[in-house]
Every structure is written in C-alpha cells, then in structure tokens.
C-alpha cells in the first residue's frame, strides 16, 4: 500500500507530513545534514505513525529534492501531495 507524503507551503514555511517508515529509512540522517532538530511524531488512526516537520523555504527545497529521489526509488511505496496555501 502506498503511503502519502503531504507537503503544504505557505508564504513563510513549508510543512511536511511524512510516514514514519520514510523517517527510519534515511530521512533522519538527511535531516541531521540539513540541521533540522525539531521533529514531531504523531499517531494517525488511519495513517499510522507520522512525522511532522516545519522548514524555511530554502531547507524545504533541499528536502523536496531528497523526497523526489526517494519516491522515484520506491514508487510503489510512496506518493506525494504538494499543496500551496492561497
């Protein structure tokens, strides 16, 4: 079953809602490289354990690139929903 990677961008920040499995599979290390220290974990009754990250626009671009690579490697595991607030 595919798991959703949700990305929501507003004027100041980008919010990532990611499957915990992706976090365990390498995202944790990549976030250390980006200097991200604050990561929130939540349990979604429908989607399982999830990770919430809020980043500035520049760091978000780097994380989006990393996510694109991961999704291309694991297209049967993940899909991306990318939204922009109006």
C-alpha positions in Angstrom: 0.0 0.0 0.0 1.3 3.5 -0.9 1.8 6.0 1.9 1.2 9.7 1.4 3.9 12.4 1.7 2.0 15.6 2.3 3.7 18.9 1.6 1.9 22.2 2.3 3.6 25.6 1.5 2.5 29.0 2.8 4.2 32.3 2.4 6.8 31.7 5.2 7.2 28.0 5.8 6.7 24.5 4.3 5.0 21.8 6.3 5.9 18.2 5.8 3.7 15.3 7.0 5.6 12.1 6.3 5.3 8.4 7.0 7.4 7.3 9.9 8.8 4.5 7.8 10.4 7.0 5.5 11.9 8.7 8.5 13.5 5.4 9.6 14.8 4.7 6.0 17.1 7.6 5.8 15.2 10.8 6.4 16.5 11.0 10.0 20.1 11.2 8.7 19.3 13.7 6.0 17.6 16.0 8.4 20.7 16.0 10.5 22.6 17.1 7.4 20.1 19.9 7.0 20.5 21.0 10.6 16.9 20.2 11.4 16.5 19.4 15.1 12.7 19.8 15.8 10.7 16.8 14.5 7.3 16.0 15.8 5.9 12.5 15.8 2.2 11.8 15.8 -0.1 8.7 15.5 -2.8 9.0 12.9 -5.6 6.4 13.4 -6.0 6.0 9.7 -2.4 6.5 8.5 -0.3 5.1 11.3 2.7 6.9 12.8 3.7 10.1 11.0 6.4 12.8 11.3 5.6 16.5 11.1 8.4 18.9 10.1 8.2 22.7 9.5 11.0 24.2 7.5 12.0 27.5 6.0 11.8 27.7 2.2 15.5 27.0 1.4 15.7 23.9 3.6 12.3 22.8 2.2 13.7 22.9 -1.3 16.6 20.6 -0.3 14.2 18.2 1.5 11.8 18.2 -1.5 14.7 17.2 -3.8 15.6 14.3 -1.4 12.0 13.2 -1.2 11.8 13.2 -5.0 14.7 10.8 -5.2 13.2 8.5 -2.6 9.8 8.4 -4.3 11.5 7.6 -7.6 13.3 4.7 -6.0 10.2 3.5 -4.1 7.3 4.5 -6.4 5.2 1.6 -5.1 5.6 2.7 -1.5 5.0 6.5 -1.5 3.2 9.2 -3.4 3.4 13.0 -2.9 0.6 15.5 -2.5 2.1 19.0 -2.8 -0.3 21.9 -1.9 0.2 25.7 -1.7 -1.9 27.9 0.6 -3.6 30.8 -1.2 
